[in-house]
Amino acid sequence: QVQLVESGGGLVQPGGSLRLSCAASGPISRIYTMGWYRQGPGKQRELVAAFTSGGSTDYEDSVKGRFTISRDNAKNTVYLQMNSLKPEDTAAYYCSANIVTFYYTRNDYWGQGTQVTVSS
């Protein structure tokens, strides 16, 4: 089955940086979209950054200029470089992808999440 596995979260001081990784594995035929969402305490899950089906990138306004999404298509992996982190970036970060499998099914898949805590 398709799996998304995230890594790279942790505790960082304000102004610091972290890099998240998300690797998709399994019977993947095509990845249409892939990106990162986050859910902070008491908040709804929101899009942080993603690659659209057309290959462009989309960012949440508050992270523009600080976060950068990139990908390695050969590894079915996306990265999120987070710089100038702020306490309000504290959240559980989830990877998500819309994937077509070799069995011709198409679904949204989610990783288990990785915690990012920005605190002094």
N, C-alpha and C positions, 0 to 999 in steps of 0.2 A: 504494500500500500504506500501511498505518498506520505512522506513525513517532512516536516519543516523543523529544523533544529537550530535554535538561537544560541549565541554565546556572546560574552563580552561585557555584560552588565557589571555593576558594582557600585562602590561608594567613592565619590569624588568631591573635592572641594569646589566651591563656586569659582568659575573661571577656568576650570580644568577641562580635560578632554577624555572622551571614551570612544571606542570603536566597537560597534555591534556587528556581528556576522549572522547570516541566516543561510543555511544550506538545505536545499530541497533534494530529496532522494526518492527512489521508487520508479515505477513504470511511467515515466514522464515522456510524453510525446511533444508537448509544447506548453510553454509558460506564457500566458497572455499578459498578466499584470503581476507585479511583485513589489512589496513594499513594507513599510513599518507603520504600526499604529501604537498608540499608548493610552493608558488609562491611569489617571492619577487618583489619589484618595478622594472619594466622594464625587468623582467626575465621570462623565460618559467617555467611552472609548472614542478617540479621534485619530484621523489620519495625520501622520507626521510627514512622511515622504514616500513617494512611490514612483515606479516606472509604469507609464500607461501602456496600453496595448500597442500604441503607435511608436513607443520607444522614447517618448518625451518624459520629463520628470515633473512631478507636482509636489509642492511643499506647503505645509501649514504656515500661515503668515508669521507666527512668532518664532519660527526656526530658520526663516530665510536669512542667508548670510552667515549662519552659524553651523548648520547641519548640511552634510553633503551625502547623497545616496549614490552608490556606484555598484557595479555588478561585474561578475565573471560568468559569462554565458556558458563557457565550457564546463564550469563547475556547478552550474545552477545555483549560484550564490549571490546574495546581495549584501552590501555593507552599508552601515550608517556611521559616518564620521561625525561625531558631535563635539564641537568646540565651544568655548565660552559658555560653558554650562551654567545654568541658573537654578536656584532652588525650585522654581516652578516647573522645571523639566523633570522633577522627581515623579516617577511613574513606573508601572510595569509596561515594558515595551514588547509588542507582539509582531511577529512577522506573519504576513499573509500573502497568498498567491492564488491566482486563478489559473488552473492547470487542466490541460487535456491529457488523459492517459492513453496508453497503448490500447486500452479497451474501449476507446472512443467515448469515455465519460468525461464530463467537464464539471468541475466543482471548485468552490473556494476552500482553501486549506489554511489552517492556523497553526502556528507554533505554540509551545507551552508557555512562552513569555520569559523575559529576563528583567530583573529589577534594576533600575537605575535610581540611585539616591544621591542627590546633590546637597551637601551639607558641610558646614565647617565644624 
